[in-house]
Amino acid sequence: MNRFKHWLYHASVVVGVILIGAFLVVSSGIVPVRASSGHWPITEWLLKYAMKRTVTTYSLGVTVPNLDDHALILKGAGHYETGCRACHGSPGMRMPLIAQRMTPPAPELTGRIDDLGPKRLFYVVKHGLKFTGMPAWPAQSRDDEVWAVVAFLKKLPELDDEGYHRLVHGETVAADPIQALTLSPVSSVALQSCVRCHGSDGSGRGSDAFPKLAGQRREYLQTAMEAYATSERHSGIMQPVAAGLSKETVEQLVNYYAALPAPPATPPAPTHREAIARGREIALHGLPAQRVPACVECHDVRGKQRKPDYPTLAGQPARYLELQLTLFQADQRGGSDYAHLMQPIAARLTPEQMRDVARYFEAQP
């Protein structure tokens, strides 16, 4: 026992001396922290090994959704152009030089996607990585958005410059020149960012991945952008965009989309007729037994003016509406000052009822 205590004492002294020495070395300021110096080989190996093991361990329980979903890929493509390309490049574009001067440099992704796999990609995109320039996802509750980016990343190695451009920008053309003249040059640039997902005509690039902005109430669009900018409405895609716009630019963009003619409603599929009929009952009469009020009390489809901050739901993609209800139910959506009214209502709906009422509104002109 005495021998053990003697050994423990000497070990403690050695450890203490090492710690004091390390502190003195760091305090002297001679340890380089400049990015241009890079890492010592042992430091670089240790950091990479620790990151690899951590990502592998924490991604073990991740459940992977269907990543071949085209709508999911489109949503991820729009964000990649805005939030990822500046560091990781894209097909047909050289790796950005500034990102290559980071320590460590931002990696070229094409050759690494398959090695990482979707579970580890999800973990990295959602949580980011310390000691690199990789940030965490701005809205941690929005796993659906993170999976959209992962779905696009899985597609990235197959793309050439033309294929990348088609996924990111679609076949849409620039905004109407006459309408664009009403916007300042700064807003015109911002509009092109909006067009990547919502289209120049506000119809959402013809996909149910995005909401239709054309003809939406101006007040609702305004409050939604303000909620995104302050992170009150949760979206890792929209929060950074809205936060980077001036009040004047937001107002101009809102006026632009609100003034566009609303696109026609999506013709209902024959197989959805029964679901639409069930959804109509919920929308018009509610579900008294479940304490769910009629949707039209706030979101009327007959053109009656309700509170202008409430969105118009008629003609919106069913998939988008269903997602919003799901987020409300899980208390993960956030929103403007009135968003809290939806959380208890959505909490009382079953997934099937959400789908039915979403399909009803989608079919309305």
Buried (B, 14 or more C-beta within 10 A) or exposed (E): EEEEEEEEEEEEEEEEEEEEEEEEEEEEEEEEEEEEEEBEEEEEEEBEEEBEEBBBEEBEEBEEBEBEBEBBBBBBBBBBBBBBBEBBBBBEEEBBEEBBEBBBBBBEBBEEBEEBBBBBBBBBBBBEBEEBBBBBBBBEBBBBBBBBBBBBBBBBEEBEEEBBBEBBBBEBEEBEEEEBEEBEEEBBEBBBBBBBBBBBBBBBBBBBBBBBBBBBBBBBBBBBBBBBBEBBBBBBBBBBBBEEBEEEBBBBBBBBBBEBEBBEBBEBEEEBEEBBEBBBBBBBEBBEEEEBBBBBEBBBBEEEEBEEBBBBBBBBBBBBBBBBBBBBBEEBBBBBEBBEEBBEBBBEBEEEBBBBBBBBBBBBE
